[in-house]
Every structure is written in C-alpha cells, then in structure tokens.
Amino acid sequence: MPRIQFVELHDLEGTPPVLRTLHTESITTIYRLTDAAREYSRPLARALRSGAAHRIVDLCAGSGGPVPLIQRRLHAEGVHTHVTLTDLVPNVRAFERVTAGNRRRLRGSCCSVDHVPTSVDATDCRVEGTRTIYGAFHHFPPALAARMLQNAVDTRQPIVVVDTKRSFVYPVFFPFLLTLAVLVAAPFQRNPLPRYLLRLLLTYVVPVLPFMMFFDSVVSFLRMYGRAELRRIVDGLDRTESFTWTIGVEPGFTGAQYLIGIPR
C-alpha cells in the first residue's frame, strides 16, 4: 500500500497551542516509557562512526523528543554529543526544562543540550551540525521531504532520519498501546499546576488527549514512508551522489526505520 497523505489533528492550524503542547509532551513521555532511545540511538551512533559531526541539530523537536534520551544512552557508551533542539514553532519552556534536566544528569562539559528559541525551518536550516529528525519525517509530503534532504546536501551537513517502519501490524496494535500509555502516564507528567490539571481534565473527564493520540497514531502509520519511497526521494536529489545514503530498519519493538546521509 502506498503512503497516504492525510492530516494529524495536532498538525491542524486550528488546534489550540496548549493542546498541541500537551500532545507532544505525551509523545516525549511515551519515548521514555518504551525505551525507544535504545533502538533510536543506533542509527545516530552509526552515523557518528562514519564521520558525522558530534554537534547534533535536532529538527522538529516538539517538546524535546527522544534526542536528549539518546544522548544519555550514547554517553553511557562513551560517545559524547552536543545537542541543539529546534522547531518551526519552538516550545521554549519545554526546551529549557530538557536543558536543565540533562545538565543535572550529565555533569561536565563532554555533553550538553541547548536550543534555538526562534523558528527553524527544517527545509531551510542554517544551523551547522548533524541533523536528526525523529518520529516526524512522515509529517512532510514528498516535495517537502525532498527539500529537507536537499537542504542537507546543499549545506553538506550529515542527516539522520528515524521513523517507524511501514508495516500492516503496527496500525492494528500500536494506537491502542500508545493510547493506553497516555491514560496511565497522565498523573505522573510534570507540568505547571494549571496545565497539569488541564491534562487530567482532557484525559479522564473529556478524553480529548487519548482520542487525539489514537487518531494521530493511526494516521501516522498510514503516512510513513517505505524504504522504496525513501530511495526514490534520495535518488531524485540534486548532487545526491555527493552523499553516501544508507536505508534500513533496526530490529526491535519500535521497528525503527532509518535514513542516513553522510557527505562523501
């Protein structure tokens, strides 16, 4: 089945910003619960071993995403990175919390997390470093996805794209698991009191967040790129031969599919 271009609820312009923030914070919590960093760290580690810069520029970082978790895992393995979080609509408060949290966990100068407080367009990024995009590449229709990769080629910056693999099994089971995770984790998420109470209200009284997670996760899996589709996008880039491209899938629960581009 080819990729289907559809719209997730938290992508809609009419979605209130606070609801979008609650949703992306739930996704960050799910990354922690599923230990996605274990599988998601491997493509980045592979890129770093191939010569990619240890300065990581995380695109579409949402409310922090999995990259700070990945950084800690790589740190435990003796691989040190400096991460910069970016987004088209940056959640600066969430970025600041992530920065403070990682400063407590990773003391010293070997690893750091900072952020760009202004808008960064993933298709026209000017921040130097190895670009990563975790769990968000499927949001881009083919033309924009190609522009993002073309921008990496034009600026000669390595790029690591990780998303869930295309599978008929995942849309059947994962939306239920993710929705259950939202229901279980809501009381334990750290938020300022007004937003914490709003989260509980929109989870248990008026279950907007569970519905949003279920709907968006189904749509996400329908929007995922297959490996053949990724290869067609890469082959259509200008000067694509100036990069070494690797496409594959990490074995494991989350089925992490990756695209790695390294300048030759």
C-alpha positions, -999 to +999 in steps of 0.1 A: +000+000+000+015+034-009+019+062+016-013+081+022-011+119+027-035+128+055-036+153+083-030+146+120-051+166+145-021+182+162-009+195+128-041+214+122-038+252+123-070+254+144-056+232+171-050+253+203-013+256+211-018+243+246-034+212+233-006+207+208+019+211+237+001+185+258+001+161+229+038+165+221+047+162+258+027+129+259+048+117+229+080+125+248+067+106+278+060+076+256+096+077+243+107+073+279+082+045+287+091+024+256+128+030+259+128+040+223+162+056+228+178+021+228+168+014+192+168+050+180+203+056+192+218+030+169+214+049+135+229+080+151+258+060+165+263+045+131+264+080+115+289+092+141+312+063+135+310+072+098+324+107+104+292+127+112+297+157+135+291+152+172+272+185+172+236+173+168+209+197+154+175+181+162+148+193+138+111+192+146+120+186+183+084+192+196+086+192+234+122+178+235+117+145+217+139+114+222+173+130+213+182+140+249+174+104+260+195+092+231+223+115+242+223+099+277+224+064+262+253+073+239+271+090+268+268+057+288+285+040+258+313+065+258+300+086+228+297+123+237+275+148+218+263+183+220+226+187+211+207+218+198+169+215+198+150+233+171+114+235+158+094+256+134+073+266+164+097+261+193+083+251+227+109+272+245+097+263+280+099+226+273+134+231+257+145+249+289+132+221+311+150+195+289+182+215+291+181+218+329+173+181+333+202+170+311+225+194+330+216+176+362+221+141+347+252+147+325+276+169+345+307+183+330+315+196+295+315+164+275+278+166+267+253+195+265+218+204+254+208+239+242+181+252+219+173+278+193+145+300+207+134+312+172+118+294+144+139+270+124+126+257+091+137+221+086+137+226+048+159+257+050+181+251+081+212+272+086+224+256+119+256+236+113+258+200+127+245+165+121+208+169+116+184+145+132+146+141+128+129+116+150+093+105+145+084+135+124+096+128+088+063+113+078+047+147+085+063+160+054+047+153+020+073+141-006+080+175-020+089+190+014+107+158+025+129+161-006+135+198+002+147+189+037+171+163+024+182+186-004+190+213+021+213+189+040+230+181+007+233+218-003+248+227+030+268+194+033+255+186+067+250+149+077+214+139+083+198+110+103+161+104+098+144+078+121+107+069+119+086+037+125+089+012+096+060+006+073+041-024+085+005-036+085+009-049+121+017-015+137-016+003+128-035-026+143-018-027+177+003+004+184-025+030+185-041+010+214-008+007+232+000+044+228-035+055+239-031+032+270+002+049+277-014+083+277-041+072+301-016+056+325+011+083+324-010+115+327-009+117+365+029+114+365+038+140+339+055+171+353+037+203+344+029+236+360-003+232+381-028+248+356-015+227+327-013+196+349-050+200+359-059+207+322-041+175+312-061+154+337-093+171+326-086+164+289-075+128+296-101+115+320-132+139+321-133+149+284-109+124+268-096+147+241-059+136+245-065+099+243-087+103+212-061+126+197-033+101+203-053+072+189-064+091+158-029+107+151-011+074+156-033+056+131-028+084+106+010+085+113+014+049+103-006+055+071+018+084+063+050+065+070+075+063+041+085+028+029+121+021+021+115+021-016+098+055-013+128+069+006+151+056-020+131+073-048+133+106-029+171+103-024+177+093-060+158+124-072+180+149-052+205+172-070+241+160-064+228+130-044+260+112-054+279+136-032+264+118-002+265+082+010+229+072+017+220+042+040+184+030+044+175+002+068+155-010+098+167-016+134+154-049+149+133-044+180+099-034+194+096+000+179+107-010+144+129+020+139+134+027+102+163+050+093+178+070+065+214+082+070+231+107+047+268+114+051+288+138+028+314+119+008 
